[in-house]
Amino acid sequence: YPLNAFLEHGYLSLRAVSNNITILGNRKDLALFFAEVLDGIMNWMKISQPAVLNWNGIENVGLAKQLVIGKQVEMLYVTDRSQILGNSADKLNGGISLDDLFLKTSTDIIEKGNKHWLDCDVIDTTRLESNIQGLKHSYFNLNPIIVKDFRELFTTGKRACERASLLHRQGNIFSYCQAPSVVVSK
């Protein structure tokens, strides 16, 4: 899903139906890299895409990668809180306030500076073992750590900061607590 489209309208759509959003991503995912490049080429060639994937300003990008949320896990924040509403303040409905859209748990999670992290859990799987010859795209059904974490998420509804298998990195970003693949027992 394009990062800019997610920040502009995708996140608000998800928040309208759920307050517990978890996004898994991998910064080295080659399939998502090719999606970024091909989407950028499609935009440059003026090939239309579904409206849900478009965002304001897409027509002025030119030939450039179109960043996607699964690969750009460290970019799920805004620098201006009103930026999440885009051009219309009427996007908030269902009793959701602007404050509900951003992290507000504890000061150690909210990074200092001008980053307003979205109130969703982002799990960076870049350091996990991969499959499919290094493509790093289809790992969730084979890695027991991820399967166990999914089970805990679905059965308890706990946020990432409450789940034991995750380590906080910054903002709303977490990583799985696992020894590197080079560590083996003898």
C-alpha positions in Angstrom: 0.0 0.0 0.0 1.6 3.4 -0.9 2.9 5.2 2.1 1.5 8.6 1.1 -2.0 7.1 0.4 -1.9 5.4 3.8 -1.0 8.6 5.6 -3.6 10.5 3.7 -6.7 8.2 3.9 -5.8 4.6 4.5 -4.9 5.0 8.2 -8.1 6.9 8.9 -10.2 4.2 7.2 -8.5 1.5 9.4 -8.9 3.5 12.6 -12.6 3.9 11.8 -13.1 0.2 12.2 -10.3 -0.8 14.7 -8.1 0.8 17.3 -5.6 -2.0 17.3 -3.6 -1.9 14.1 -0.5 -3.9 13.6 1.7 -3.6 10.5 4.5 -6.0 9.7 7.3 -4.9 7.3 10.7 -5.6 6.1 13.1 -2.9 4.9 14.9 -5.4 2.6 11.8 -6.9 1.0 12.6 -7.3 -2.6 9.1 -7.9 -3.8 8.0 -4.6 -2.2 11.1 -2.9 -3.7 9.9 -4.0 -7.2 6.4 -2.8 -6.3 7.7 0.6 -5.4 9.6 0.8 -8.7 6.8 -0.5 -10.9 4.2 1.8 -9.2 6.5 4.7 -9.8 6.8 3.8 -13.5 3.0 3.4 -13.7 2.5 6.9 -12.2 5.1 8.4 -14.6 3.4 6.8 -17.6 0.0 8.0 -16.3 -1.4 4.5 -16.0 -4.4 4.7 -13.8 -4.5 2.8 -10.5 -7.4 2.1 -8.1 -8.5 5.3 -6.4 -7.6 3.9 -3.0 -3.9 3.8 -4.0 -3.9 7.5 -5.1 -3.0 10.5 -3.0 -2.8 14.2 -3.4 0.2 15.3 -5.3 0.7 11.9 -7.0 0.5 13.5 -10.5 3.5 15.8 -9.7 5.9 13.1 -8.6 7.5 12.3 -12.0 9.7 9.2 -12.4 10.3 8.1 -8.8 9.7 5.1 -6.5 6.4 5.1 -4.8 7.2 4.2 -1.3 5.1 1.4 0.3 4.3 0.9 4.0 5.6 -2.6 4.2 9.1 -1.5 3.2 9.2 1.9 4.8 8.4 0.8 8.4 10.3 3.7 10.0 8.2 6.3 8.2 4.7 5.9 9.8 4.6 9.3 11.4 3.7 12.8 10.4 5.5 16.1 11.3 2.3 18.1 11.5 -0.6 16.4 13.3 -3.2 18.1 11.0 -1.3 16.6 8.0 -3.2 13.3 8.7 -6.4 15.0 7.8 -5.2 16.2 4.4 -7.4 18.9 2.9 -10.6 18.2 4.8 -11.3 18.2 8.6 -14.5 16.3 8.1 -12.7 12.9 7.7 -12.9 12.3 11.4 -16.2 10.5 12.3 -17.4 7.8 14.6 -16.3 9.7 17.7 -12.6 9.6 16.8 -10.7 12.7 17.7 -7.4 14.0 16.3 -5.7 13.0 19.6 -6.8 9.4 19.1 -4.8 9.0 16.0 -1.3 9.4 17.6 0.7 7.6 20.2 0.2 8.8 23.7 1.2 5.9 25.9 4.4 6.7 27.7 7.1 9.3 27.1 9.8 6.6 26.4 7.8 5.5 23.3 7.0 9.0 22.0 10.2 10.2 20.5 11.4 13.8 21.1 11.2 16.1 18.2 8.6 16.8 15.6 7.6 13.2 14.8 4.0 12.4 15.6 3.9 8.6 15.5 0.6 7.0 14.3 -1.2 5.0 16.9 -0.5 1.7 15.3 2.0 -1.0 16.1 4.8 -1.4 13.4 6.9 -4.6 13.6 10.1 -4.5 11.7 11.0 -8.1 10.6 14.1 -7.1 8.7 16.4 -9.0 11.0 14.4 -12.3 11.0 15.4 -15.3 8.9 13.8 -15.2 5.5 12.7 -17.7 2.9 12.1 -17.8 -0.9 15.8 -17.4 -1.8 16.3 -14.2 0.0 13.2 -12.4 -1.4 12.2 -11.7 2.3 8.5 -11.4 1.5 6.8 -14.6 2.6 8.0 -15.3 6.1 5.0 -14.9 8.4 3.6 -18.5 7.9 7.0 -20.2 8.4 8.6 -18.4 11.3 7.4 -19.8 14.7 8.1 -16.5 16.5 5.7 -14.6 14.2 3.1 -17.4 14.4 3.3 -17.3 18.2 3.0 -13.5 18.1 0.0 -13.6 15.8 -1.6 -16.1 18.2 -1.1 -13.8 21.1 -2.3 -10.7 19.2 -5.5 -12.5 18.0 -6.4 -14.2 21.3 -5.6 -11.4 23.7 -5.7 -8.3 21.6 -2.6 -7.0 23.3 -0.7 -4.1 21.8 3.0 -4.6 20.8 4.3 -2.9 23.9 2.5 -5.5 26.0 3.7 -8.6 24.1 6.8 -10.4 25.5 8.2 -11.4 22.1 8.8 -7.8 21.0 11.4 -5.2 21.7 10.7 -1.5 21.4 13.0 0.4 19.0 11.6 3.9 18.5 8.3 5.6 18.2 5.7 2.9 17.2 8.4 0.5 15.9 9.1 -2.9 17.5 11.3 -5.8 16.5 11.1 -9.5 17.4 13.3 -10.7 20.2 15.4 -13.4 18.6 19.0 -14.3 18.5 20.7 -13.6 15.1 20.9 -16.5 12.7 24.7 -16.7 13.1 24.3 -17.8 16.7 24.0 -21.6 16.9 24.3 -24.1 19.7 27.1 -26.7 19.4 
